[in-house]
Amino acid sequence: MSTASTSASKATPELIFFEGQPAVHLRAPGGAEATVLLHGGQVLSWIPAGGQERLYLSERAVYAEGKAVRGGVPVIFPQFEKRGPLPRHGFARDRRWKLLRAETGADDAMAVLGLSDDEATRAIWPHAFSVGRTVNVGARRVGLELEVYNPGTAPFSFNAALHTYLRVNEVEEARLTGLRGLTHADSTEGGREHLDSNGTLRVEGEVDRIYFDAPGALRLSEPQRELGIELQQFPDVVVWNPWEEKCAALADMPPLGFRRMLCVEAAAIGTPISLAPGEDWWGRQTLYA
C-alpha cells in the first residue's frame, strides 16, 4: 500500500489528521479541494474551485471506532437501513479503510481507498469481498465511485448507497428536480408507494423516500446557486431530511442542523446486486457545482 505524506510536495495529496483520525486531503490544480477520512472511507468535505463547502458535516459528529460520522458521504454496504440481519446500513461506514493510492494530475486529484473482509465481517456476513472507493476532484466537480468485487467461491447479494449529505443554505428554499414519473416508497408512511407526478421536491417537513429506477441526472436548485447530480449504475435515489423532531433526537446533530442539509443518495436498494465468484460491479455519483 502506498500513501502520501505531509512531507510530500504541494502537488501530492497529503495524509493529514482530521479530529484525530487519519484522512487524505486532495487539492486539484484549479483549487478545488476534498477531504476523505480513512474511517469509513468517508468523504467529509468538497469545495469547488472558487466556491463554498457543498457537503454538510455535523458540528456534533462523533469520530470514534465503531461509530458512523454524521455528514459528508458515508458508504452504505452491504445492507441498506434495517433491510436485513446486519447492523443498520451495514458495516462499511464505521470501519477503517486503507488508502491504496493518492495522486494529483494535470487538472484533478484522486484518492483510491479499499476495504476487504476480515474475521469480524465474516462473523456477521460470511462472504469474501473487496470494496474500492475512488474520489476524483476537479475544478467544479467531484466523482464518487464505488466498486465491489467477489473474490470468493460462493455468490453473494448486497445493497449499497452513497449517503450524500448536501449542504444547503436553507432547506425550505431548495428544489430537487428530475423525479417526475418515478415511483417512490415513503418511509414516513411505512413504505407506502406513490407516483411522483410533480417532478419537483420541496422540503416542508420530514422526507424519507426511496425513488426507484431513477434517471441519470437530477438538479438541486437554491437561490443564487445550483448543483447537478449524475448517477451511473445506481438505479435508485434516496432523499432524506429528518426535520425538526427527529433531528432533535439525534445526539450527533445540532437542533437546527436539518435546515442546512438534504441527503440525495445514489443507491441500489429495490433490486439487490448479485455477484458470482470473480464478478464485480461499480456505480458512480458525480456532483457538478
PAGULO-749698 format. One record per residue: residue number from 1; x, y, z of N, C-alpha, C in turn. Coordinates in nm, 2 decimals. Atoms other than C-alpha are relative to their C-alpha. Last residue first. Example, Ala and Ser with C-alpha at 12.3 -4.5 7.8 and 13.67 -1.06 7.14 Angstrom:
<rs>
nr n_px n_py n_pz ca_px ca_py ca_pz c_px c_py c_pz
2 -0.09 -0.11 0.00 1.37 -0.11 0.71 -0.08 0.11 0.08
1 0.09 -0.12 0.00 1.23 -0.45 0.78 0.09 0.12 0.00
</rs>
This chain:
<rs>
nr n_px n_py n_pz ca_px ca_py ca_pz c_px c_py c_pz
289 0.04 -0.13 -0.05 -2.12 2.29 -0.90 -0.01 0.10 -0.11
288 -0.05 -0.11 0.08 -2.13 1.94 -1.05 -0.05 0.13 0.06
287 0.06 -0.13 -0.04 -2.16 1.63 -0.83 0.06 0.11 -0.08
286 -0.08 -0.11 0.03 -2.09 1.28 -0.98 -0.07 0.13 0.03
285 0.08 -0.12 -0.01 -2.23 0.96 -0.84 0.10 0.12 -0.02
284 -0.06 -0.13 -0.02 -2.08 0.63 -0.96 -0.10 0.11 0.02
283 0.10 -0.10 0.01 -2.16 0.26 -0.95 0.07 0.14 0.03
282 -0.03 -0.14 -0.04 -1.94 -0.04 -0.99 -0.12 0.09 -0.02
281 0.10 -0.10 0.03 -1.99 -0.42 -1.00 0.06 0.14 0.04
280 -0.01 -0.13 -0.07 -1.75 -0.71 -1.00 -0.11 0.09 -0.05
279 0.07 -0.12 0.06 -1.76 -1.08 -1.08 0.02 0.12 0.08
278 -0.08 -0.07 0.11 -1.49 -1.34 -0.99 -0.07 0.11 -0.07
277 -0.14 0.00 -0.02 -1.74 -1.56 -0.79 0.08 0.06 -0.12
276 -0.06 0.13 0.00 -2.09 -1.46 -0.88 0.15 0.01 0.03
275 -0.13 0.03 0.07 -2.22 -1.12 -0.79 0.04 -0.14 0.02
274 -0.05 0.13 -0.02 -2.58 -1.02 -0.71 0.13 -0.02 -0.08
273 -0.10 0.03 0.10 -2.70 -0.66 -0.67 0.06 -0.14 0.03
272 -0.14 0.02 -0.04 -3.01 -0.63 -0.47 0.09 -0.04 -0.11
271 -0.04 0.14 0.04 -3.32 -0.50 -0.65 0.14 -0.02 0.04
270 0.12 0.07 0.04 -3.50 -0.21 -0.48 0.03 -0.14 -0.05
269 0.08 0.05 -0.11 -3.19 -0.09 -0.30 -0.11 -0.09 -0.04
268 0.05 0.13 0.06 -2.91 0.02 -0.52 -0.07 -0.07 0.11
267 0.03 0.12 -0.07 -2.84 0.38 -0.42 -0.04 -0.11 -0.09
266 -0.01 0.10 0.10 -2.71 0.73 -0.51 -0.01 -0.14 0.07
265 -0.09 0.11 -0.01 -2.82 0.94 -0.21 -0.01 -0.09 -0.13
264 0.04 0.05 0.13 -2.96 1.29 -0.21 0.10 -0.11 -0.03
263 -0.07 0.12 0.05 -2.94 1.39 0.16 -0.07 -0.04 -0.13
262 0.10 0.08 0.07 -3.06 1.75 0.23 0.09 -0.12 -0.06
261 -0.04 0.12 0.08 -2.87 1.97 0.47 -0.12 -0.07 -0.07
260 -0.12 -0.02 0.08 -2.86 2.31 0.64 0.03 -0.12 -0.08
259 0.03 -0.11 0.09 -3.22 2.32 0.79 0.12 0.02 -0.10
258 0.08 0.04 0.11 -3.18 1.98 0.94 -0.03 0.11 -0.10
257 -0.08 0.05 0.10 -2.90 2.11 1.16 -0.07 -0.04 -0.13
256 0.05 -0.06 0.13 -3.14 2.32 1.36 0.09 -0.05 -0.12
255 0.14 -0.01 0.01 -3.11 2.11 1.68 -0.05 0.05 -0.13
254 0.05 -0.11 -0.07 -2.74 2.02 1.63 -0.15 0.02 -0.03
253 0.04 -0.11 0.08 -2.68 1.67 1.51 -0.04 0.11 0.09
252 -0.11 -0.05 0.08 -2.48 1.39 1.68 -0.04 0.10 -0.11
251 -0.10 -0.06 -0.09 -2.73 1.33 1.96 0.11 0.06 -0.08
250 -0.13 0.05 0.04 -3.01 1.27 1.71 0.11 0.07 0.08
249 -0.02 0.13 -0.07 -3.35 1.32 1.88 0.14 -0.06 -0.03
248 -0.02 -0.02 -0.14 -3.36 1.69 1.79 0.03 -0.12 0.08
247 -0.14 -0.05 -0.01 -3.32 1.59 1.42 0.03 0.03 0.15
246 -0.10 0.11 0.01 -3.62 1.36 1.45 0.14 0.06 0.01
245 0.02 0.09 -0.12 -3.85 1.65 1.58 0.11 -0.11 -0.01
244 -0.03 -0.05 -0.14 -3.72 1.92 1.35 0.00 -0.10 0.11
243 0.08 -0.11 -0.04 -3.69 1.77 1.00 0.02 0.02 0.15
242 0.07 0.05 -0.12 -3.52 1.43 0.94 -0.10 0.10 0.05
241 -0.02 -0.11 -0.10 -3.43 1.51 0.58 -0.08 -0.03 0.12
240 0.02 0.00 -0.14 -3.38 1.23 0.33 0.03 0.13 0.07
239 0.00 -0.14 -0.04 -3.39 1.16 -0.04 -0.05 0.01 0.14
238 0.06 -0.03 -0.13 -3.28 0.82 -0.16 0.00 0.15 0.03
237 -0.04 -0.12 -0.07 -3.22 0.76 -0.52 -0.07 0.01 0.13
236 0.10 -0.07 -0.09 -3.23 0.43 -0.71 0.06 0.12 0.06
235 0.14 -0.01 0.05 -3.07 0.26 -1.01 -0.10 0.08 0.08
234 0.08 0.00 -0.12 -2.70 0.33 -0.93 -0.15 0.02 -0.04
233 0.02 0.13 -0.05 -2.53 0.23 -1.25 -0.05 -0.01 0.14
232 -0.04 0.10 0.09 -2.42 0.59 -1.32 -0.01 -0.14 0.07
231 -0.01 0.14 -0.05 -2.58 0.88 -1.15 0.03 -0.10 -0.11
230 0.00 0.10 0.11 -2.53 1.25 -1.22 0.02 -0.14 0.06
229 -0.02 0.13 -0.06 -2.62 1.53 -0.97 -0.01 -0.11 -0.11
228 0.04 0.11 0.08 -2.60 1.89 -1.08 0.04 -0.13 0.06
227 -0.09 0.12 -0.01 -2.59 2.16 -0.81 -0.05 -0.11 -0.09
226 0.06 0.13 0.04 -2.74 2.51 -0.84 0.11 -0.11 0.01
225 -0.09 0.11 0.04 -2.67 2.85 -0.70 -0.08 -0.12 -0.03
224 -0.14 -0.03 0.03 -2.81 3.20 -0.63 0.09 -0.11 -0.04
223 -0.02 -0.14 0.04 -3.14 3.10 -0.47 0.15 0.02 -0.02
222 0.02 -0.10 -0.11 -3.12 2.72 -0.45 0.01 0.14 -0.05
221 -0.01 -0.14 0.03 -3.15 2.44 -0.71 -0.03 0.08 0.13
220 0.04 -0.06 -0.13 -3.07 2.07 -0.67 0.02 0.15 -0.02
219 -0.05 -0.14 -0.03 -3.07 1.91 -1.01 -0.05 0.05 0.13
218 0.09 -0.08 -0.08 -3.10 1.54 -1.11 0.06 0.14 0.02
217 -0.03 -0.14 -0.03 -2.95 1.33 -1.39 -0.11 0.07 0.09
216 -0.14 -0.02 -0.02 -2.93 0.96 -1.46 0.04 0.14 0.04
215 -0.08 -0.04 0.12 -3.29 0.89 -1.42 0.14 0.03 0.04
214 -0.02 -0.15 0.02 -3.42 0.70 -1.12 0.07 0.03 -0.13
213 -0.03 -0.02 0.14 -3.54 0.34 -1.14 0.01 0.15 -0.03
212 -0.05 0.12 0.07 -3.68 0.35 -0.78 0.01 0.04 -0.15
211 0.04 -0.01 0.14 -3.71 0.66 -0.57 0.06 -0.11 -0.08
210 -0.09 0.07 0.10 -3.66 0.58 -0.20 -0.07 0.01 -0.13
209 0.05 0.07 0.12 -3.81 0.84 0.03 0.10 -0.07 -0.08
208 -0.07 0.13 -0.01 -3.76 0.98 0.38 -0.05 -0.09 -0.11
207 0.00 0.07 0.13 -3.87 1.35 0.40 0.09 -0.13 0.01
206 -0.09 0.11 0.01 -3.97 1.52 0.73 -0.02 -0.07 -0.14
205 0.02 0.09 -0.11 -4.14 1.85 0.67 0.09 -0.12 -0.02
204 0.08 -0.08 -0.09 -4.15 2.13 0.41 -0.04 -0.08 0.13
203 -0.01 0.06 -0.13 -3.89 2.00 0.17 -0.07 0.10 0.10
202 -0.02 -0.11 -0.09 -3.98 2.08 -0.19 -0.01 -0.06 0.14
201 0.01 0.03 -0.14 -3.94 1.81 -0.45 0.03 0.12 0.08
200 -0.08 -0.09 -0.08 -4.01 1.89 -0.81 -0.02 -0.02 0.15
199 -0.14 -0.01 0.05 -4.12 1.63 -1.06 0.09 0.09 0.08
198 -0.04 -0.14 0.00 -4.49 1.68 -1.00 0.14 0.02 -0.06
197 0.05 -0.07 0.12 -4.64 1.35 -1.09 0.04 0.14 -0.01
196 -0.02 -0.14 0.00 -4.45 1.14 -0.84 -0.04 0.06 -0.13
195 -0.06 -0.04 0.13 -4.61 0.80 -0.81 0.02 0.15 0.00
194 0.07 -0.10 0.06 -4.65 0.68 -0.45 0.06 0.03 -0.14
193 -0.05 -0.04 0.13 -4.56 0.37 -0.26 -0.09 0.11 -0.06
192 0.11 -0.02 0.10 -4.63 0.32 0.11 0.06 0.06 -0.13
191 -0.04 0.05 0.13 -4.31 0.23 0.29 -0.10 0.00 -0.11
190 -0.02 0.15 0.00 -4.44 0.27 0.64 0.03 -0.06 -0.13
189 0.13 0.06 0.00 -4.58 0.62 0.58 0.01 -0.15 -0.01
188 0.08 -0.06 -0.10 -4.27 0.81 0.68 -0.14 -0.05 0.00
187 -0.02 0.07 -0.12 -4.07 0.55 0.48 -0.08 0.07 0.12
186 0.00 -0.10 -0.10 -4.23 0.67 0.16 0.02 -0.06 0.14
185 0.05 0.06 -0.13 -4.15 0.43 -0.12 0.02 0.10 0.10
184 -0.09 -0.01 -0.12 -4.11 0.62 -0.45 -0.07 -0.07 0.12
183 0.06 0.06 -0.12 -4.24 0.56 -0.80 0.09 0.01 0.12
182 -0.06 0.11 -0.08 -4.10 0.79 -1.06 -0.09 -0.04 0.11
181 0.03 0.13 0.05 -4.29 0.99 -1.32 0.06 -0.11 0.07
180 0.14 0.02 0.05 -4.13 1.32 -1.24 -0.01 -0.14 -0.06
179 0.06 0.11 -0.06 -3.81 1.30 -1.03 -0.14 -0.04 -0.06
178 -0.04 0.11 0.08 -3.58 1.53 -1.22 -0.07 -0.13 0.05
177 0.08 0.03 0.12 -3.59 1.83 -0.98 0.06 -0.12 -0.07
176 -0.06 0.11 0.07 -3.48 1.90 -0.63 -0.09 -0.05 -0.11
175 0.08 0.08 0.09 -3.57 2.24 -0.50 0.08 -0.11 -0.07
174 -0.07 0.09 0.10 -3.41 2.42 -0.21 -0.11 -0.07 -0.08
173 -0.01 -0.08 0.13 -3.58 2.72 -0.03 0.07 -0.09 -0.11
172 0.13 -0.03 0.05 -3.71 2.51 0.26 0.00 0.08 -0.13
171 0.06 0.11 0.07 -3.36 2.36 0.30 -0.14 0.03 -0.05
170 0.13 0.01 -0.07 -3.20 2.69 0.38 -0.08 -0.10 -0.08
169 0.01 -0.12 -0.08 -2.83 2.75 0.28 -0.13 0.00 0.09
168 0.09 -0.10 0.06 -2.79 2.39 0.16 0.00 0.12 0.10
167 0.02 -0.12 -0.08 -2.52 2.14 0.23 -0.08 0.10 -0.08
166 -0.02 -0.12 0.07 -2.56 1.80 0.06 -0.03 0.12 0.09
165 0.06 -0.11 -0.07 -2.53 1.49 0.28 0.04 0.13 -0.08
164 -0.06 -0.13 0.02 -2.46 1.20 0.04 -0.08 0.12 0.07
163 0.09 -0.07 -0.08 -2.53 0.85 0.17 0.04 0.15 0.00
162 -0.08 -0.11 -0.04 -2.36 0.68 -0.12 -0.09 0.10 0.07
161 0.04 -0.14 0.02 -2.56 0.36 -0.13 0.11 0.09 0.04
160 -0.10 -0.10 -0.02 -2.53 -0.02 -0.15 -0.06 0.14 -0.02
159 0.05 -0.14 0.03 -2.74 -0.33 -0.13 0.11 0.10 0.03
158 -0.01 -0.11 -0.10 -2.59 -0.68 -0.14 -0.08 0.12 -0.05
157 0.08 -0.12 0.05 -2.60 -1.02 -0.30 0.01 0.11 0.11
156 0.07 -0.08 -0.10 -2.35 -1.30 -0.27 -0.07 0.11 -0.06
155 0.06 -0.13 0.04 -2.21 -1.58 -0.49 -0.05 0.07 0.13
154 0.14 0.01 0.00 -1.97 -1.85 -0.35 -0.06 0.13 -0.04
153 0.04 0.12 0.08 -1.60 -1.92 -0.42 -0.16 -0.02 0.00
152 0.02 0.13 -0.06 -1.46 -1.59 -0.31 -0.05 -0.11 -0.09
151 -0.12 0.09 0.02 -1.30 -1.29 -0.48 -0.02 -0.14 0.05
150 0.02 0.12 -0.08 -1.64 -1.10 -0.52 0.12 -0.09 -0.03
149 -0.05 0.11 0.07 -1.57 -0.74 -0.62 -0.02 -0.13 0.09
148 0.01 0.12 -0.08 -1.75 -0.43 -0.53 0.04 -0.12 -0.08
147 -0.02 0.12 0.07 -1.67 -0.08 -0.68 0.00 -0.12 0.10
146 0.00 0.12 -0.09 -1.79 0.25 -0.55 0.01 -0.12 -0.09
145 0.02 0.13 0.06 -1.72 0.58 -0.74 0.01 -0.11 0.11
144 0.00 0.09 -0.11 -1.76 0.94 -0.62 -0.03 -0.14 -0.05
143 0.05 0.13 0.03 -1.67 1.20 -0.88 0.02 -0.10 0.11
142 -0.06 0.11 -0.07 -1.63 1.56 -0.77 -0.07 -0.13 -0.04
141 0.08 0.12 -0.02 -1.70 1.86 -0.99 0.08 -0.10 0.08
140 0.14 -0.02 -0.04 -1.61 2.22 -1.05 -0.08 -0.12 0.03
139 0.03 -0.14 -0.03 -1.23 2.23 -1.07 -0.14 0.02 0.05
138 -0.05 -0.10 0.10 -1.17 1.86 -1.05 -0.05 0.13 0.04
137 0.05 -0.14 -0.01 -1.20 1.61 -0.76 0.07 0.08 -0.11
136 -0.07 -0.08 0.10 -1.18 1.23 -0.80 -0.05 0.14 -0.01
135 0.05 -0.13 -0.01 -1.28 1.00 -0.51 0.09 0.09 -0.10
134 -0.08 -0.10 0.07 -1.24 0.63 -0.58 -0.07 0.14 0.02
133 0.06 -0.13 0.01 -1.38 0.37 -0.33 0.10 0.10 -0.07
132 -0.09 -0.12 0.03 -1.30 0.01 -0.36 -0.08 0.13 -0.01
131 0.07 -0.13 0.03 -1.48 -0.28 -0.19 0.10 0.11 -0.03
130 -0.09 -0.11 0.01 -1.33 -0.64 -0.18 -0.08 0.12 -0.05
129 0.04 -0.11 0.08 -1.54 -0.93 -0.06 0.12 0.10 -0.01
128 -0.12 -0.07 0.03 -1.52 -1.28 0.10 -0.04 0.12 -0.10
127 -0.04 -0.01 0.14 -1.85 -1.37 0.24 0.13 0.07 -0.01
126 -0.10 0.10 0.03 -1.99 -1.48 0.58 0.04 -0.01 -0.15
125 0.04 0.01 0.14 -2.17 -1.16 0.69 0.11 -0.10 -0.07
124 0.14 -0.04 0.02 -2.18 -1.14 1.07 -0.04 -0.01 -0.14
123 0.08 0.05 -0.11 -1.86 -1.33 1.17 -0.15 0.03 -0.01
122 0.05 0.14 0.04 -1.72 -1.28 0.82 -0.08 -0.06 0.12
121 0.11 -0.01 0.10 -1.70 -0.90 0.90 -0.06 -0.14 -0.03
120 0.11 -0.07 -0.06 -1.50 -0.95 1.22 -0.12 0.01 -0.10
119 0.06 0.09 -0.10 -1.26 -1.21 1.08 -0.13 0.06 0.05
118 -0.09 0.05 -0.10 -1.18 -1.00 0.78 -0.08 -0.08 0.10
117 0.06 0.08 -0.12 -1.34 -0.89 0.46 0.11 -0.04 0.09
116 0.03 0.14 0.03 -1.20 -0.62 0.24 -0.04 -0.07 0.13
115 0.05 0.08 -0.12 -1.20 -0.24 0.23 -0.02 -0.14 -0.04
114 0.05 0.13 0.02 -1.01 -0.01 -0.02 -0.04 -0.06 0.14
113 0.00 0.07 -0.13 -0.94 0.35 -0.08 -0.06 -0.14 -0.01
112 0.06 0.13 0.01 -0.84 0.53 -0.40 0.01 -0.07 0.13
111 -0.03 0.10 -0.11 -0.77 0.90 -0.39 -0.07 -0.13 -0.02
110 0.07 0.13 -0.02 -0.76 1.14 -0.68 0.05 -0.07 0.11
109 -0.07 0.07 -0.10 -0.67 1.50 -0.78 -0.08 -0.12 0.04
108 0.08 0.06 -0.10 -0.76 1.68 -1.10 0.09 -0.06 0.11
107 0.12 -0.08 -0.03 -0.64 1.90 -1.38 -0.09 -0.06 0.11
106 -0.01 -0.13 0.06 -0.29 1.79 -1.47 -0.11 0.09 0.04
105 -0.03 0.00 0.14 -0.29 1.50 -1.22 0.01 0.14 -0.06
104 0.05 -0.13 0.07 -0.26 1.48 -0.85 0.04 -0.01 -0.14
103 -0.08 -0.07 0.09 -0.22 1.14 -0.67 -0.07 0.12 -0.06
102 0.04 -0.14 0.00 -0.34 0.92 -0.39 0.09 0.08 -0.10
101 -0.08 -0.09 0.09 -0.33 0.54 -0.39 -0.06 0.14 0.01
100 -0.08 0.08 0.10 -0.43 0.25 -0.17 0.08 0.09 -0.10
99 -0.03 -0.09 0.11 -0.55 0.43 0.14 0.09 -0.07 -0.10
98 -0.14 -0.02 0.04 -0.69 0.15 0.35 0.01 0.10 -0.11
97 -0.04 0.04 0.14 -1.03 0.16 0.51 0.15 0.03 -0.01
96 -0.11 -0.07 0.05 -1.11 0.17 0.89 0.04 -0.06 -0.14
95 -0.12 0.08 0.00 -1.46 0.05 0.97 0.11 0.08 -0.06
94 -0.07 -0.02 -0.13 -1.77 0.25 1.06 0.12 -0.08 0.02
93 -0.01 -0.14 -0.04 -1.92 0.32 0.72 0.07 0.02 0.13
92 -0.11 -0.07 0.07 -1.85 -0.03 0.58 0.02 0.14 0.05
91 -0.12 -0.02 -0.08 -2.06 -0.22 0.84 0.11 0.09 -0.07
90 -0.12 0.09 0.02 -2.42 -0.25 0.72 0.12 0.04 0.08
89 -0.08 -0.05 0.11 -2.67 0.04 0.70 0.13 -0.08 -0.02
88 0.06 -0.09 0.09 -2.82 -0.07 1.03 0.10 0.06 -0.10
87 0.01 -0.13 -0.06 -2.63 -0.36 1.18 -0.06 0.10 -0.10
86 -0.12 -0.07 -0.04 -2.69 -0.68 0.98 -0.03 0.13 0.08
85 -0.04 0.03 -0.14 -3.00 -0.90 0.97 0.12 0.07 0.05
84 -0.08 0.13 -0.01 -3.16 -0.75 0.66 0.04 -0.01 0.15
83 0.06 0.10 0.09 -3.35 -0.44 0.54 0.09 -0.12 0.00
82 0.02 0.12 -0.07 -3.26 -0.23 0.85 -0.06 -0.11 -0.09
81 0.09 -0.02 -0.11 -3.11 0.06 0.66 -0.01 -0.13 0.08
80 0.06 -0.13 -0.02 -2.94 -0.06 0.35 -0.10 0.00 0.11
79 0.15 -0.01 -0.03 -2.72 -0.36 0.37 -0.04 0.14 0.01
78 0.08 0.07 0.11 -2.38 -0.45 0.22 -0.15 0.00 0.02
77 -0.03 0.13 0.06 -2.27 -0.16 0.23 0.01 -0.10 0.12
76 0.09 0.09 -0.05 -2.36 0.21 0.28 0.02 -0.14 -0.07
75 0.02 0.11 0.08 -2.06 0.43 0.23 -0.10 -0.10 0.07
74 -0.03 0.13 -0.05 -2.07 0.77 0.41 -0.03 -0.11 -0.11
73 0.06 0.11 0.08 -2.07 1.09 0.21 0.04 -0.14 0.05
72 -0.09 0.04 0.11 -2.02 1.40 0.42 -0.07 -0.10 -0.09
71 -0.03 -0.10 0.10 -2.23 1.40 0.74 0.09 -0.05 -0.11
70 0.13 -0.06 0.05 -2.28 1.22 1.07 0.04 0.11 -0.10
69 -0.01 -0.14 -0.01 -1.97 1.00 1.12 -0.12 0.06 -0.07
68 0.01 -0.07 0.13 -2.06 0.64 1.19 0.01 0.15 0.02
67 0.10 -0.11 0.01 -1.92 0.49 1.51 -0.01 0.05 -0.14
66 0.14 0.06 -0.02 -1.74 0.16 1.56 -0.11 0.10 -0.01
65 0.01 0.13 0.06 -1.41 0.34 1.61 -0.14 -0.06 0.03
64 -0.05 0.11 -0.08 -1.46 0.70 1.70 -0.02 -0.13 -0.07
63 -0.11 0.06 0.07 -1.52 1.04 1.54 0.07 -0.11 0.09
62 -0.08 0.08 -0.09 -1.86 1.16 1.66 0.11 -0.07 -0.09
61 -0.04 0.13 0.05 -2.03 1.44 1.46 0.10 -0.07 0.10
60 0.01 0.09 -0.12 -2.16 1.73 1.67 0.04 -0.14 -0.04
59 -0.10 -0.05 -0.09 -2.06 2.00 1.41 0.00 -0.08 0.13
58 0.05 -0.04 -0.13 -2.25 1.79 1.16 0.11 0.05 0.09
57 -0.06 0.08 -0.11 -2.09 1.78 0.82 -0.04 0.05 0.13
56 0.04 -0.03 -0.14 -2.29 1.90 0.52 0.07 -0.09 0.09
55 0.04 0.11 -0.08 -2.12 1.89 0.18 -0.03 0.04 0.14
54 0.12 0.05 0.06 -2.10 2.18 -0.07 -0.05 -0.13 0.07
53 0.03 0.14 -0.04 -1.84 2.40 0.10 -0.13 -0.05 -0.05
52 0.02 0.02 -0.14 -1.80 2.73 -0.09 -0.02 -0.15 0.03
51 0.14 0.01 -0.05 -1.67 2.82 -0.43 0.00 -0.02 0.15
50 0.06 -0.14 -0.02 -1.35 2.95 -0.60 -0.14 -0.01 0.07
49 -0.09 -0.12 0.02 -1.27 2.60 -0.71 -0.07 0.13 0.01
48 -0.04 -0.02 0.14 -1.52 2.35 -0.57 0.09 0.12 -0.01
47 0.01 -0.14 0.03 -1.51 2.27 -0.20 0.04 0.02 -0.15
46 -0.03 -0.03 0.14 -1.58 1.91 -0.11 -0.03 0.15 -0.02
45 0.00 -0.14 0.05 -1.56 1.79 0.25 0.02 0.01 -0.15
44 0.05 -0.09 -0.10 -1.61 1.48 0.46 -0.02 0.14 -0.06
43 -0.03 -0.14 0.04 -1.57 1.20 0.21 -0.07 0.09 0.10
42 0.10 -0.09 0.01 -1.58 0.87 0.40 0.04 0.14 -0.04
41 -0.03 -0.03 0.14 -1.37 0.56 0.36 -0.09 0.12 -0.04
40 0.12 0.00 0.09 -1.55 0.47 0.68 0.03 0.02 -0.14
39 0.10 0.06 -0.07 -1.25 0.58 0.89 -0.13 0.01 -0.08
38 -0.02 0.14 0.01 -1.00 0.67 0.63 -0.10 -0.08 0.07
37 -0.04 0.07 -0.12 -1.15 1.01 0.61 0.03 -0.14 -0.02
36 0.05 0.14 -0.01 -1.15 1.18 0.27 0.05 -0.06 0.13
35 -0.06 0.07 -0.11 -1.11 1.56 0.24 -0.07 -0.13 0.02
34 0.08 0.10 -0.06 -1.18 1.74 -0.09 0.08 -0.07 0.11
33 -0.05 0.08 -0.11 -1.05 2.06 -0.25 -0.10 -0.11 0.05
32 0.11 0.08 -0.07 -1.09 2.25 -0.57 0.07 -0.09 0.10
31 0.03 -0.05 -0.13 -0.80 2.50 -0.65 -0.12 -0.08 0.08
30 0.09 -0.12 0.01 -0.76 2.46 -1.02 -0.04 0.05 0.13
29 -0.07 -0.12 0.05 -0.46 2.23 -0.97 -0.08 0.12 -0.01
28 -0.02 0.00 0.15 -0.68 1.99 -0.77 0.08 0.12 -0.04
27 0.01 -0.14 0.06 -0.63 1.97 -0.39 0.03 -0.01 -0.15
26 -0.02 -0.02 0.14 -0.70 1.64 -0.21 -0.01 0.14 -0.04
25 0.05 -0.13 0.05 -0.66 1.59 0.16 0.04 0.02 -0.14
24 -0.08 -0.04 0.11 -0.63 1.23 0.29 -0.06 0.13 -0.06
23 0.08 -0.03 0.12 -0.75 1.14 0.63 0.09 0.05 -0.11
22 -0.07 -0.02 0.13 -0.62 0.99 0.95 -0.09 0.03 -0.12
21 0.01 0.12 0.08 -0.85 1.04 1.26 0.08 0.03 -0.13
20 -0.08 0.11 -0.06 -0.77 1.28 1.55 0.00 -0.12 -0.09
19 0.06 0.05 -0.13 -1.05 1.52 1.45 0.07 -0.12 0.06
18 0.13 -0.08 -0.01 -0.90 1.53 1.10 -0.07 -0.05 0.12
17 0.09 0.05 -0.10 -0.54 1.41 1.07 -0.11 0.10 0.02
16 0.02 -0.09 -0.11 -0.35 1.45 0.75 -0.07 -0.07 0.11
15 0.06 0.07 -0.10 -0.21 1.24 0.46 0.00 0.08 0.13
14 -0.06 0.01 -0.13 -0.14 1.49 0.19 -0.08 -0.10 0.09
13 0.09 0.00 -0.11 -0.21 1.47 -0.18 0.06 -0.03 0.14
12 0.03 0.13 -0.04 0.10 1.55 -0.39 -0.11 0.00 0.11
11 0.09 0.07 0.11 0.12 1.87 -0.58 -0.04 -0.14 0.04
10 0.14 -0.06 0.00 0.24 2.06 -0.27 -0.09 -0.07 -0.10
9 0.01 -0.13 0.07 0.54 1.83 -0.25 -0.14 0.04 0.01
8 0.00 0.00 0.14 0.55 1.55 0.01 -0.01 0.14 -0.06
7 -0.13 -0.05 0.05 0.64 1.59 0.37 0.01 0.00 -0.15
6 0.00 -0.15 -0.01 0.28 1.56 0.48 0.13 0.06 -0.04
5 -0.04 -0.05 -0.14 0.28 1.21 0.35 0.00 0.15 0.00
4 -0.07 -0.13 0.01 0.11 1.03 0.06 0.04 0.04 0.14
3 0.07 -0.11 -0.05 0.03 0.66 0.09 0.08 0.13 -0.02
2 -0.07 -0.12 0.00 0.13 0.34 -0.09 -0.08 0.12 0.05
1 0.09 -0.12 0.00 0.00 0.00 0.00 0.09 0.12 0.00
</rs>
